[in-house]
């Protein structure tokens, strides 16, 4: 059934996300109170009218290669058909290539826009459908799950009738937990970071990592005093340090001071979780120095949302 499109514009916001959280490689994601915002409207004229402001504005394509547009088209295909034209406005706040889920935001934002621009779109594309469409584009579900649902998420894929299906379980994060992002000026490509991972790790490291990832779920929900131990990773961070030596040095300094820090996603941003007020912001800035932009963040609770329609 072909979709009927809304004439009015749709305005959405999508949170930044941090994946892995230390030991939860490709399985744990956390939504943060930093947002990209997108406004889209259907046009009768064919083609695209795209304007981008903020982070990466000079590099973001203004055509069908734009990631938000790609996601919108994937959503429209799922919903039954594409419109003739699309007007898109994007205000990017999430830094690109820093491990804070900028691509997940664009993908989830585009899918949410497509759903909102179709009458009855929410009935025809569920959040679970959105998760699977987004995972197909992103390649793994941890960031996109957190972007869709907010809070923290355990995300995974299984094989059903020769096709991968994504799933997510939402974790309500203890309200005492806050986040601090230490964002360097230079990006690191996710593809480069992934190539640095070994084909195998020792049995003892695997045991320590699985123990900590299980403990981390409990620490996030009700025992933030356990976050330092729970965020210790033995699977991926050490092997990537050559690509981000300053980030790894900062991570080490923070953890030596008892702060639960880890590389956010594929890096090079360092994220620290702690009980609010445990360490003063000025002290964290002092530890990081001028090489990093230190940003206080909360935990986003609602995920991607339609602001107005």
Buried (B, 14 or more C-beta within 10 A) or exposed (E): EEBEBBEEBBBBBBBBBBBBBBBBBBBBBBBBBBBBBBBBBBBEEEEBBBEBEBBBEEEBBEEEEBBBBBBBBBBBEBBEEBBEBBBBBBBBBBBBBBBBBBBBBBBBBBBBBBBBBBEEBBEBBEBEBBBBBBBBBBEBBBBBBBBBBBBBBBBBBEEEEEEEBBBBEBBEBBEEBBBBBBBBEEBBEBEBBEEBEEEEBEEEBEEBBEBBBEBBBEBBBEEBBBBBBBBBBBBBBBEBBEBBEBBBEBBEBBBEBEBBBBBBBBBBBBBBBBBEEEBEEEEBBEBBEEBBBBBEBBBBBEBBBBEEE
